[in-house]
Amino acid sequence: MADARKKILAIAAMREGKVITKLLPGEREITLGSGYNNSISVEAPGIPESIVLIKTGEEKETWDLRLSDAMDAQITSLNGSKLKFSDLKGLGIFNTDDDGNYVLKVNYGDQGVVTAGHFVIHFGFIDPPKVVEKKVQPKKKAPPGKQKQTPSPPDKRMLKLSIEDPDGRRDIFPNAGIMTIGQADYNTICVKVGKLPRIHTLLEPEQDNKYILRLIPEIKGGVEVKGSVIPFATLIERNLLKQEKPGDPYIWVFDRSVSGVFTVGNTEVFFSFAEPPAEILKPKPKPVVSKPKLKPSVYNWKIFAARPHEVTAFHAIRREDSRFNMLLGIGLAAALLMGAVTDRLILVVKESKTQMLRSAPSARVVQLAETPPSASGMGEEIVSDMPVAEMATSGGVAGDSDAPVAAGAAEGADAASDVLSSIGFAAYGTGAAGGGAGFIGDLQSAASSGTGLSSGQSGQDLIAGAGGGGSGGIGGLAGGGGGVAATAGTVSASDMQAAHQAAQVTFSASASGEAIDLGYRNMSDIRRKINIIKMRVQTAYESLLRSNPGASGTITINFSITPGGSVTGVSVSCPGPLASLQGTVTSAVSSLNFGPAPEQTGNLPVTVPFSLVPPQ
């Protein structure tokens, strides 16, 4: 018997039981197809024009067998195992060339049969003949162009595992179609035997309805084809399961038509792909998505309220569309009016008694109105808002010359009448008859100090006219010792003095921003908070007036309200006479807190002018 190592590959093509051709390819390629220049000419549906049926493989003593979709083959190994191409074609375990033909590996010593149309092609290894045919190198034909593959529709079948172990049989659909196996309890299949790792991903989905198998030596089993199982060892031997480098898992990418079994110790796991049960197909509840709050358009109501508004006239017309326009206009006007009124609230307060008294002369004149204990006079203070009705001009005491006295008395009467009519009080007797200083000295002192009178007169006419009279008090002013007839209201000195010692401190506040427009804050609350520091400002101002009675002006305060309610960016602008109040006002504003407003996203700028007016 010849040595098997010396055998060579032989090919015989048969048709209807007759041998058509015999080939000993050796190192050359054997082609098959409908073309005239092929090694084996076969005309049948699905047979290409030319295909390299068999040629030497890259590894030693191996050959590559190529088949199209219309062809079939069965290979028998030296150990008797059989591999049928049609059974495994749909599993996606065979490699393909550029033309889409399947590539099968043939080892030395294998034999098999290839079916192509009406031809049956046998191949195997025989003893070499004594005479070897010359090698004929056929011309290679350019391969046809690639056909574009259309993506396959999605396969909705899910991975199903049937587990058989000492505990019984159970079926599961693993989460996300991923199967893990190992000794850890959290695996899909927990098997605590041998050298199995703690966790190993055995099956997981790939793109285009494919699945990937990562097989390790500790896991046995095979692929189920038409009721029989092809062991993984056979697929590894045929180089259908490959590993990138020694020690790595064997990789196999297949579609969902494949089924098989894994064996680890006493556990068998059958895998397949099936429609999921009804409870798995239930749609998951849609997550609740909170709709974002729609912010209304921002309108600057401050500018709207400040601008002049024209009178809007509506004319009634009998047509229905005109009536609708009129009603719409009335609603719009009411909305705009309410917006302006709520933003700028105007308070009308009746004039109080204190404010009426502030129109009287200054505090210095009030002090002059107080009668000393030793003085004799009218004995009360008279303040009248009515003009002097009549004044007695006779009974004056003459001086050194009659003419100057008469002229002085006349001028004094006129001046006294004007002053009494403007400042609103009658007379105060502060000196005795016979030339005492009396009221003239007091008024002269008031005129020289610069306080003046509320009427705006300097008092010089009053003094000049009263110089001719020799008597003290207001009677001398009138040129004689007569009294003054007047209609007057009686007010106590304490009320008048209290009215003139209080300074006027008023303020207004304005703010414009998103927090105001959207109603997160309102001007009423802001003004109420600012009113808290008004007393501190007034106290500091009245203290300043003791050293500088004429100090007045407007203090402008700028600051911002944060979303938390605190005050930031405080700046105080004080004019020259009020510069000493800047520290007190800044400290007072910084202590304000307007309370938190969670919806406010940014700082709200506020401007507050304080108007400071001295006592009148």
C-alpha positions in Angstrom: 0.0 0.0 0.0 1.4 3.4 -1.0 2.2 6.0 1.6 -0.7 8.3 2.1 1.6 11.3 2.3 2.5 10.8 -1.3 -1.1 11.0 -2.6 -2.3 14.0 -4.7 -5.6 15.7 -5.2 -7.7 14.3 -8.0 -11.0 15.6 -9.5 -13.5 13.8 -11.7 -16.5 15.4 -13.3 -19.5 13.1 -14.1 -22.8 13.7 -15.9 -25.6 11.2 -15.8 -23.3 8.6 -14.3 -20.6 9.0 -17.0 -17.2 10.5 -16.3 -16.8 13.6 -18.5 -13.3 14.7 -17.5 -10.5 13.8 -15.0 -8.2 16.4 -13.5 -5.0 16.4 -11.4 -4.8 20.1 -10.5 -1.5 19.9 -8.6 -0.6 23.6 -8.0 -2.9 25.2 -10.6 -6.5 26.4 -10.1 -9.6 24.4 -11.4 -12.3 26.7 -12.8 -16.0 25.9 -13.4 -18.7 27.8 -15.2 -20.6 28.4 -18.3 -17.7 30.0 -20.1 -15.8 28.0 -22.8 -12.4 28.4 -21.3 -13.2 26.9 -17.9 -11.6 23.6 -16.7 -15.2 22.2 -16.2 -17.9 23.7 -18.4 -21.3 23.7 -16.8 -24.4 25.4 -18.0 -27.1 25.6 -15.5 -29.2 28.2 -13.7 -27.3 30.0 -10.9 -23.9 28.9 -12.3 -21.6 31.9 -12.9 -19.6 32.4 -16.1 -16.5 31.4 -14.2 -15.6 30.5 -10.7 -12.4 29.1 -9.2 -13.7 25.8 -7.9 -10.6 24.7 -6.0 -7.1 26.0 -5.5 -4.2 25.7 -3.1 -4.9 27.3 0.3 -2.6 29.6 2.3 -1.8 26.9 4.8 0.3 23.9 4.0 -1.7 20.9 2.6 -5.0 22.8 2.5 -7.2 23.7 -0.4 -10.0 26.3 -0.8 -13.2 25.1 -2.3 -15.6 27.8 -3.7 -19.3 27.3 -4.2 -22.1 29.5 -5.4 -25.7 29.6 -4.0 -26.8 27.2 -6.7 -24.2 24.6 -5.8 -23.9 22.1 -3.0 -21.1 20.0 -1.4 -20.5 17.3 1.1 -17.1 16.7 2.7 -16.0 13.6 4.6 -13.0 13.8 6.9 -10.5 11.0 7.6 -12.2 10.5 11.0 -15.5 9.9 9.3 -17.2 13.2 10.3 -19.4 14.7 7.5 -20.1 18.4 6.7 -22.9 19.2 4.3 -22.7 22.7 2.8 -26.5 23.2 2.3 -27.2 22.5 6.0 -24.7 25.1 7.2 -25.0 27.8 4.5 -27.7 29.8 6.3 -25.8 30.0 9.5 -23.3 32.6 8.3 -20.3 30.6 9.4 -18.6 30.5 5.9 -16.3 33.1 4.6 -17.1 34.7 1.2 -14.9 36.2 -1.5 -15.2 39.4 -3.4 -17.8 37.9 -5.8 -20.0 36.6 -2.9 -19.0 32.9 -3.4 -18.7 30.7 -0.2 -15.2 29.4 0.7 -14.8 26.0 2.3 -11.6 24.5 3.6 -10.4 21.1 2.4 -7.7 19.3 4.3 -5.3 16.7 3.1 -7.0 13.3 3.1 -10.6 14.7 2.8 -12.9 13.5 0.0 -16.2 14.9 -1.2 -18.8 15.5 -3.8 -19.8 18.9 -5.4 -23.2 19.2 -7.2 -23.4 21.9 -9.9 -26.4 21.7 -12.2 -26.4 18.3 -14.0 -22.8 17.7 -13.0 -21.5 15.7 -10.0 -17.8 16.5 -9.3 -15.9 14.1 -7.1 -12.6 15.1 -5.4 -10.2 13.1 -3.3 -6.6 12.1 -2.9 -5.1 9.2 -4.9 -1.7 7.8 -5.7 0.1 9.9 -8.3 0.4 8.4 -11.8 3.8 7.7 -13.3 3.4 10.3 -15.9 2.3 13.7 -14.7 0.5 16.0 -17.0 2.0 19.2 -17.9 0.7 22.2 -16.1 -1.5 24.4 -18.1 -2.0 27.9 -16.9 -5.4 29.0 -18.1 -6.1 32.7 -18.6 -7.8 34.4 -15.7 -11.0 36.1 -16.4 -11.8 39.3 -14.7 -14.3 38.7 -12.0 -17.7 40.3 -12.4 -18.5 43.4 -10.4 -19.8 43.3 -6.9 -23.5 43.3 -6.3 -24.8 45.7 -3.8 -26.4 44.0 -0.8 -29.6 45.5 0.5 -29.9 45.7 4.3 -32.1 42.9 5.7 -35.4 43.9 7.5 -35.2 43.8 11.3 -35.7 40.5 12.9 -37.9 40.8 16.0 -37.1 37.4 17.4 -35.4 37.3 20.7 -32.8 35.0 22.2 -34.4 32.2 24.1 -32.5 29.9 26.5 -33.7 26.5 27.8 -31.7 25.4 30.8 -31.5 21.8 32.0 -29.7 21.2 35.3 -30.3 19.1 38.4 -32.9 21.6 39.5 -35.1 20.9 36.4 -35.8 22.7 33.1 -36.7 26.4 32.7 -37.0 28.8 29.8 -35.8 32.5 30.0 -35.4 35.4 27.6 -32.3 37.2 28.9 -32.3 40.9 29.3 -31.2 42.9 26.2 -30.6 39.5 24.5 -27.2 39.1 26.2 -26.2 35.7 27.7 -23.4 35.6 30.3 -22.1 32.5 32.0 -19.7 32.0 34.9 -19.3 31.3 38.6 -20.7 34.6 39.8 -24.4 34.6 40.9 -25.3 37.6 38.8 -24.6 35.8 35.5 -27.5 34.7 33.2 -26.3 31.1 33.8 -24.4 30.5 37.0 -22.2 27.3 36.9 -19.6 26.9 39.6 -17.5 24.2 38.0 -13.9 23.8 36.7 -11.9 26.7 35.5 -14.9 28.7 34.3 -14.3 32.5 34.9 -16.5 34.6 37.2 -18.3 36.2 34.2 -18.0 35.6 30.5 -20.2 37.1 27.7 -21.1 34.1 25.5 -23.8 35.6 23.2 -24.6 39.2 22.5 -26.4 40.9 19.6 -24.6 42.7 16.7 -25.7 45.0 14.0 -28.0 43.9 11.1 -29.8 41.1 13.0 -26.6 39.3 13.7 -25.3 37.6 16.9 -21.8 37.0 18.0 -20.5 33.9 19.8 -17.4 34.0 22.0 -16.6 30.4 22.7 -14.0 29.4 25.4 -12.5 25.9 25.8 -14.3 25.3 29.0 -17.7 25.3 27.1 -18.6 22.4 24.9 -21.5 21.8 22.6 -22.4 22.4 19.0 -24.7 23.8 16.3 -28.1 22.1 15.7 -28.7 21.5 12.0 -31.8 19.5 10.8 -32.1 17.6 14.1 -28.4 16.7 14.3 -25.6 18.6 16.2 -22.3 19.6 14.6 -19.8 19.9 17.4 -17.9 23.1 17.9 -14.7 21.0 17.6 -15.5 20.2 14.0 -16.2 23.9 13.2 -12.9 24.8 14.8 -11.1 22.0 12.8 -12.6 23.3 9.6 -11.4 26.8 10.5 -15.0 28.0 10.6 -14.5 29.2 14.2 -11.4 31.4 14.4 -9.5 33.2 17.1 -7.5 36.3 16.7 -4.5 35.1 18.7 -3.8 32.0 20.8 -5.7 32.1 24.1 -8.5 34.3 22.9 -12.1 33.0 22.5 -13.2 31.6 19.2 -15.4 34.2 17.4 -18.4 33.3 15.2 -20.9 35.8 13.8 -24.2 34.2 12.8 -27.8 35.2 12.1 -30.9 34.4 14.1 -31.8 31.3 12.2 -29.0 29.3 14.1 -29.8 27.2 17.2 -27.5 25.0 19.3 -26.5 23.8 22.7 -23.8 24.6 25.3 -22.6 22.0 27.8 -20.8 22.9 31.0 -20.6 20.2 33.7 -24.1 19.0 34.5 -25.8 22.0 32.9 -27.0 22.1 29.3 -28.2 25.3 27.7 -30.2 25.2 24.5 -30.3 28.5 22.6 -32.6 29.5 19.8 -34.5 32.6 18.6 -38.2 32.9 19.1 -41.0 35.4 19.3 -41.1 36.9 22.9 -44.0 36.1 25.2 -46.9 38.6 25.5 -45.7 40.0 28.8 -42.4 41.0 27.3 -44.1 42.7 24.3 -46.0 45.1 26.6 -45.0 48.6 25.7 -43.1 50.4 28.4 -44.9 53.5 29.8 -43.7 56.7 28.3 -41.7 58.8 30.7 -43.5 61.9 31.9 -42.0 64.9 30.4 -42.7 68.1 32.2 -43.5 70.9 29.8 -41.4 74.0 30.2 -43.2 77.0 31.5 -44.0 79.5 28.8 -42.8 82.9 29.7 -45.0 85.8 28.5 -43.5 88.5 26.4 -41.7 91.2 28.3 -43.2 94.6 28.1 -41.8 97.7 29.7 -44.8 99.0 31.6 -42.7 101.7 33.3 -42.2 103.4 29.9 -45.9 102.9 29.0 -47.1 104.4 32.2 -44.8 107.4 31.9 -45.6 108.4 28.3 -48.5 110.7 27.5 -51.7 109.0 26.4 -54.1 110.4 23.9 -57.9 110.4 24.4 -59.5 107.4 22.7 -62.9 107.9 21.3 -65.2 105.1 20.2 -68.0 105.8 17.8 -71.0 103.4 17.8 -71.9 102.0 14.4 -74.8 99.7 13.8 -72.9 97.1 11.9 -71.9 94.0 13.9 -68.2 94.1 13.0 -68.0 97.7 14.3 -69.6 96.7 17.5 -67.1 93.9 17.9 -64.2 96.3 17.3 -65.7 98.8 19.8 -66.0 96.1 22.5 -62.4 94.9 21.7 -61.1 98.4 22.0 -62.8 99.0 25.4 -61.3 95.8 26.7 -57.9 96.7 25.5 -58.2 100.2 27.0 -59.3 98.8 30.3 -56.4 96.3 30.4 -53.8 99.1 29.6 -55.3 101.4 32.1 -55.3 98.8 34.9 -51.6 98.0 34.0 -50.7 101.6 34.3 -52.6 102.2 37.5 -51.3 99.2 39.3 -47.7 100.1 38.3 -47.9 103.7 39.3 -50.4 104.2 42.1 -51.1 107.9 42.8 -52.2 108.8 46.4 -54.1 112.0 46.9 -54.1 113.1 50.6 -56.0 116.1 51.9 -53.8 118.9 53.3 -53.4 118.4 57.0 -53.1 121.0 59.7 -49.4 120.5 60.0 -48.9 121.0 56.3 -51.0 124.2 56.4 -48.8 125.5 59.3 -45.7 124.8 57.2 -46.7 127.6 54.9 -46.2 130.1 57.8 -42.9 131.9 58.5 -39.7 130.0 59.5 -38.9 128.6 62.9 -37.0 131.7 63.8 -40.2 133.8 63.5 -42.1 131.2 65.6 -39.5 131.6 68.3 -40.0 135.4 68.1 -43.7 134.9 68.5 -43.2 133.6 72.0 -44.0 136.4 74.5 -41.4 136.8 77.4 -42.9 136.5 80.9 -42.2 140.2 81.7 -43.7 141.6 78.5 -47.2 143.0 78.2 -49.2 142.7 75.1 -52.0 140.8 73.6 -51.1 137.7 75.6 -51.7 135.2 72.8 -50.5 134.2 69.3 -52.8 134.8 66.5 -52.3 133.2 63.1 -54.7 134.1 60.4 -55.1 133.0 56.8 -57.2 136.1 56.0 -55.8 139.5 55.0 -55.8 142.3 57.5 -59.2 144.1 57.3 -58.3 147.4 59.0 -55.4 149.0 60.8 -55.5 152.0 63.1 -52.8 154.6 62.1 -53.5 157.4 64.7 -52.1 157.9 68.2 -48.4 157.6 67.3 -45.8 159.4 69.4 -43.9 162.0 67.5 -40.2 162.1 67.3 -37.8 164.9 66.7 -39.5 166.1 63.5 -43.1 165.9 62.4 -42.5 165.3 58.7 -40.2 162.3 59.1 -42.5 160.9 61.7 -45.5 161.3 59.4 -43.6 159.8 56.4 -42.3 157.0 58.5 -45.7 156.3 59.9 -47.2 156.1 56.5 -44.5 153.8 55.1 -44.7 151.7 58.2 -48.4 151.3 57.8 -48.1 150.2 54.2 -45.3 147.8 54.9 -47.0 146.3 58.0 -50.2 145.8 56.0 -48.3 143.9 53.2 -46.3 141.8 55.7 -49.3 140.9 57.8 -51.3 140.0 54.8 -48.5 137.7 53.4 -47.2 135.9 56.5 -50.6 135.5 58.1 -50.2 136.7 61.7 -51.2 139.9 63.5 -48.8 141.5 66.0 -46.8 140.8 69.1 -46.2 143.4 71.7 -42.7 142.9 73.1 -41.7 146.3 74.3 -43.1 149.1 76.5 -44.4 152.4 75.2 -41.8 155.1 75.1 -39.3 153.8 72.5 -38.5 150.3 73.6 -36.9 148.0 71.0 -40.0 145.7 71.0 -40.8 143.7 67.9 -38.7 145.9 65.6 -35.5 144.8 67.2 -36.5 141.2 66.8 -37.5 141.5 63.2 -34.3 143.5 62.5 -32.3 140.6 64.0 -34.3 138.1 61.9 -33.7 140.1 58.8 -29.9 140.4 59.4 -29.6 136.6 60.1 -30.9 135.8 56.6 -33.9 133.9 57.7 -36.3 136.4 56.1 -40.0 135.9 55.9 -42.1 133.4 54.0 -43.4 136.0 51.7 -39.9 136.5 50.3 -39.6 140.1 51.5 -36.3 141.1 53.2 -38.1 143.0 56.0 -36.3 146.3 55.2 -39.5 148.1 54.3 -41.1 146.9 57.6 -38.1 148.1 59.6 -37.8 151.4 57.7 -41.4 152.2 58.2 -41.5 151.3 61.8 -38.4 153.3 62.7 -40.4 156.5 63.0 -42.6 155.1 65.7 -41.5 155.4 69.2 -43.6 152.7 70.7 -42.6 149.1 70.9 -44.4 146.1 69.4 -46.5 146.0 66.3 -48.4 149.2 67.2 -45.3 151.2 66.4 -45.1 149.6 63.0 -48.5 150.9 62.1 -47.4 154.5 63.1 -49.6 154.8 66.2 -50.7 153.1 69.3 -53.8 151.7 67.8 -54.5 148.0 67.6 -55.0 145.7 64.6 -58.3 144.5 63.6 -58.1 141.0 62.0 -59.9 137.8 61.5 -57.6 135.0 62.6 -57.6 131.3 63.7 -56.0 130.6 67.0 -53.2 127.9 67.1 -51.0 127.1 70.1 -47.3 127.8 69.9 -46.3 124.2 70.5 -48.2 123.1 67.4 -46.6 125.8 65.2 -43.1 125.0 66.5 -43.6 121.3 66.0 -44.7 121.9 62.4 -41.7 124.1 61.6 -39.1 121.8 63.1 -40.0 118.8 60.9 -38.2 118.4 57.6 -39.9 117.0 54.5 -38.4 113.6 53.4 -40.1 112.0 50.4 -39.1 109.3 48.0 -40.2 107.4 44.9 -39.0 104.1 43.6 -38.7 102.7 40.1 -37.6 99.3 38.8 -37.7 97.6 35.4 -36.9 94.0 34.6 -38.1 90.4 34.1 -39.0 90.0 37.8 -41.4 93.0 37.6 -42.9 92.1 34.2 -43.6 88.5 35.2 -45.0 89.4 38.6 -42.2 87.8 40.7 -41.9 91.1 42.5 -44.2 94.2 42.6 -43.4 97.8 43.3 -45.8 98.0 46.3 -43.7 95.5 48.3 -40.5 97.3 47.2 -41.8 100.7 48.3 -43.0 99.3 51.6 -39.6 97.9 52.4 -37.8 101.1 51.4 -40.2 103.1 53.7 -38.5 101.3 56.6 -35.4 103.3 56.2 -37.1 106.6 55.6 -37.1 107.5 59.4 -33.3 106.8 59.5 -32.8 109.2 56.6 -35.0 111.9 58.1 -33.3 111.6 61.5 -29.9 112.1 59.9 -31.2 115.0 57.8 -32.7 116.8 60.7 -29.4 116.4 62.6 -27.6 118.0 59.7 -30.1 120.9 59.6 -28.9 122.0 63.1 -25.5 122.9 61.7 -26.7 123.8 58.1 -30.3 125.0 58.1 -30.4 125.6 54.4 -29.2 122.1 53.3 -31.5 120.5 50.8 -31.5 118.5 47.6 -32.2 115.0 46.2 -30.2 111.9 47.2 -30.3 109.2 44.4 -29.9 105.6 45.6 -29.2 102.7 43.1 -29.1 99.0 44.2 -30.1 95.6 42.9 -32.3 92.9 44.5 -31.0 89.4 44.3 -33.3 86.3 43.9 -32.7 85.6 47.6 -33.9 89.1 48.6 -30.6 90.6 49.7 -29.3 94.0 48.4 -26.2 94.3 46.3 -24.4 97.0 44.3 -25.5 99.9 46.6 -24.5 103.3 45.3 -25.6 106.6 46.9 -25.2 110.0 45.1 -25.5 113.0 47.5 -25.2 116.6 46.4 -22.7 118.9 48.1 -24.7 120.0 51.2 -25.9 116.5 51.8 -22.6 114.7 51.4 -22.3 113.9 55.1 -25.4 111.7 54.8 -23.9 109.2 52.3 -22.5 106.8 55.0 -25.8 106.6 56.9 -27.9 106.2 53.8 -25.6 103.5 52.4 -25.7 101.5 55.7 -29.5 101.8 55.9 -30.0 100.5 52.3 -27.6 97.7 52.8 -29.6 96.4 55.7 -32.8 95.9 53.6 -34.0 92.4 52.7 -37.0 92.0 50.3 -37.5 88.2 50.8 -36.7 85.4 48.4 -38.3 85.0 45.0 -37.4 81.5 43.6 -38.7 82.3 40.1 -36.4 85.3 39.8 -33.4 84.4 37.6 -31.4 87.6 37.8 -30.8 90.7 39.9 -33.5 93.4 39.7 -32.1 97.0 39.5 -33.9 99.6 41.6 -33.6 103.4 41.6 -34.8 105.4 44.6 -34.6 109.3 44.7 -35.0 110.8 48.2 -36.1 114.5 48.2 -35.0 116.4 51.3 -36.6 119.8 52.0 -35.8 121.9 55.1 -38.5 123.2 57.4 -40.3 126.3 56.1 
